[in-house]
Amino acid sequence: MAIEHIPTEEELLTPDFLRKIERLSLVAKKLFPGQLRGERRSTKRGASVEFADYRNYAIGDDFRRIDWNVYARLEKLFLKLFVEEEDLYVYLLVDASQSMSFGTPSKFLYAKRVAAALAYIALANLDRVGVAVLSDGSAQTLSPKRGKQAAFAIFDYLKSLRAEGTTNLSGALREFSIKTAHPGMAVVISDFFDPDYERGIFALLSRRFEVNLVHILDQDEVSPPYVGDLLLIDSETSDRREVTITHSLMRTYQKRFADFCRQLETCCARYGCNYVRVTNQTPFEDLLLTYLRQRGMVK
């Protein structure tokens, strides 16, 4: 069995992996108004270059779109209809709170790889890609870029990031939704260790973003291998607590953790958001080429 090569912070994605994903595209369920010509097409009818259909002329229509060749044959006025081109904005929202630094490889490195891969896919399809770093209740934004040549600038930006802030995912998402002018596809990449995450998701939806969640966990968070007397240290506040972990306590923890994951998934189903959960041990190729395809996020 081949062992997956895990890129370092300095690499994120290998050239071989980029070749595997460059023919993929992100799938937007909603239609967003566009400004510049791209490869993506919406199902709206407008004025563009790709012919779609005819309809009868009505008073007030643009006479320049009348097909005079059809009029010469049928002596009736018909307008040419075209598929309107759509310029999709894709926003990759990466949780940079300290809890994301946990694990080997860290959840944060895995999150940056997810963001880098989705950015490359979108840019290869001439979509616009922006990145927002979420920590301490705020969103630090890299303005949207377009064109495949912008991928490596985004990669460099992602590589420069560190997971250092405290968790206030809800506040950061609300700030991002307010200050971002163009709605589009938002992909939130986080461990979602914020009890108020639903308010942040709702803030994005209320501003007409299409929301997708990539939930990243460490396997030791899902099923901790710990029993006995331990000193637990909060990764964000440095609070310390001595505990005795029994098998009964571990079963209670696992039940509550499963409830937490189920509640997040139920929240996404209620709002119509795509949701995928992985651990930092999930083979990265499986996530991009299998799980995100199954969820309808890429094709």
N, C-alpha and C positions, 0 to 999 in steps of 0.2 A: 504494500500500500504506500502510495506517495505521501510524504509529509509536507503539509502546506508551509511554504516559506512566508513567515510573518515579517513584513517590512518594518524597519525602524522608524523612529520619529523623523529621521532625515529623508526617508524614502516615501512613506505612506502607501504608494501603489507602484507595482512593478510595470515596466514597459509591456511585458507579456500580458498582464492582466488588463491594461488599457486597451490592447488590441482585441481582447475578448469582449469588452463591453461597448466599444465605440459604435456598434451597429444597433444597440438598444436605444429606446426612447422612453421618456417619462409619459405617463398617461394622465391627462387632466380630464376629469369628469365634467367640470364646469367650463363655460366659455368666458373668456376675458377679452375686452377690447384691446386691439393692438395698434402700435404706431408705425413700426417698420416691417418691411417684408421679411418673412422667414420661411422655413420649409413646412411649418405646421399649418394645417388648414382647419378652420372651424366649419360647422354646418350652417352658419348664418349666410344669408344671401346679400351680397353687396357689390361694390364696384372694385374689381380687381382684374387679374389677367387669366384666370382659369374659368372657362365657360362651364355653366352648370345646366341652364334650362332657359325656356322662354315663358313669358306671360303676356296677356293682353295689355296694350297701352291704356293708361287712364289719364285723365286731365290732371296736370301738375307733375307728371313724370318727366324725367330728363329726356328730351327728344334726341339727344346725342346717342342714346343707347338703343334707338329704334334700329331694327335690322331691315334695311331698305331692300336687300335681296329677297327676303321673305315677302315683303310688301309687293314687290314686282311680280311674284308668283301667285300670291293669294289675295292681293288687294286688301289686306288687313294689316293693322299696325301691331307689331309685337316688339317687346323689349327683350334684350339679351340680359340674362341673369348670370352672375359670376359668384364663385365661392370666395368669400372674404378671407383674406389671410390674417392669421392670428399670431400675435407676438406674445409668447407666454413668459411671464416672470416666475422664476423659481427661487424660493428663499429657503436656505438651509440654516436652521436655527439650532445651534449647538450649545448644550448645557455645559458651562465651564465651572460649575460649583466644585468645591473640594471633594465631595463624595464621588465624583466621576474619576478621581485619580486612583481609586481602589482597584486591585486586581492585577494579574499578570497574564497577558498584557493588560494595561489599564483600560477601564471602560472608556476613558477619554481618548486614548489612542484609537480604539476601535471606532468611536464616534467620529473622529476626524477622518478616518479611512472611509466611513460611510459617506460623509459630506463630500470628500474628494471624488469618490466614484460617481455620486449623483451629479455633482457639478460637471464632471467630464462628459457624462451622458447628455446632459442638457445643453452644454455648449457645443457639442458635436452636432446637435440638431438645431443650432442657431437660436436657442432660447436665451433669455437673459437670466443671469444667475447672481444672486446676492447672498451674502453670508452674514449672520448675526450671532454674536457670542453672548450668551445669557449667563449673568452672574450678579449677585448682590442686588437683585431686583431691577437691573437695567439691561439694555440691549445695545451692545457696541456693534455697529453695522458697517460692513464693507459694501459700498454701493454696487448695484447690479452691473455686471459686465457681459459682453456678448462676443461670440466668436471663439473658435477652438483655441486660438492663440492665447486667450485669457486664462486658460486652465492652469498654467504653471504659476501665474501670479496668485491665483486662489490657493494652489497647493502650498506656496511659500507662506502665505498668510496663515493657513491652517497649521503649518508646522511651527510657526512662531508662538502659537497659543499655549497657555498653561492652565490647568484646572486649579484655581486659587480662591475663588469667591465662595460666598455662602449661598445656600439654597433659598431663592425666592423666585421660583420659576413662573408663578402666576403673575407677579409684578413685572417681570422682564417681558413676558409675552404681551401683557397689556400695553407696556410702553412701546414695544415694536409695532403692534397693530395700529397705534395712534399716529406714530411718526412716519409710517411707510405710506407713500402716496399711491402706489400702484398695487392693487390686490393681485394675487396669483396663487400658485401652489406653494404651500408652506409645509416643510418637512421638519418636525421637531424631533431632535435626537437627544435622548435624556434617559436617566434612570427614574425620573419622575418621583423623587423622594421629596415631594412637597404636597402636604395634605390639601392644599388649595388649588391643585393643578386644573381642576375643571373650570374655574373662573378664567384662567388664561386661555384655555381652549375655546371657551365661549367668546372671549374677546376677539380672537382671530376670526371665528365664524361670523360674528356680528359685523365685521369689516369686510366680509365677502371673500375671505381667503378659503381656499380648499385645503383642508388640514389632513396631514398624514403624520402618524406617530411611529417612530422606531424606538422601541423600549429596550435599553441595553442594561443587562445585569451581569454581575459576577457569579460564577457557580457557587462560591462560598456564601453568597447572600441568599441564594435559592435553597441551598441545603448545607448549612454550616457543619464542618467536621469537628466541632468543638464540644467537649464535655469536661466537667471538673471546675476547679476554681480558676477564674480568669479576671484580668484587669482589662476592661473595655474603655477605649479612648475615642471620643467623638472626633471624626476627621475634620469637622468644620469649626467646632467650638473648643476643642481640646478638653472638654469635660471628661472626668474619669469616674468610673464606677466599678467596684469589685462585685463580682457576681459568681454564684455557683450554678453552673448549667447542668441540669439533670436531663435524663432522656424524656421525662414528662414535659419539662420546660421546652425542650427542643421541638417536641411534637406540637406544642401550642404555638411556638414561633412559626413553624412551617405552615400551620393552618392559617395563621394571620397573614403571613406573607402571600400565600396563595389567594386569600381573600382580597388583598391589596391589588394583585395582578388582575384578578377577575373583575374588580370594580372599575379599573382603568379600561379594560377591554369592553365592559358593558357601557361605559361612558362614551367610548368611541362609536359603538354600534348605535347608541341612541342619537348621536349627532351626525351619523353617516360619515365618520372619519375612517380612513384606512389605518390599521394597527398591525404591527408585527413585533413580536418579542423574541429576542435572542440573548445569548450570553456572550461574553468576550471569548469563549472557547468555540463558538459556532464558526465553522469554516467560512471564510469571507466570501468565497466563490458561491457557496450554497445560498448565502443571504441574497446576493445580487442576482444570481441566475435562476434561483428556484423560489425562495420565499417571497421576494418582492414581486415576482411574476405571478405567483399564486394569489397575492393580495390585489393584483391589478394595478400596482404602482408603476411597473415598467413592462415593456413588451419588446 
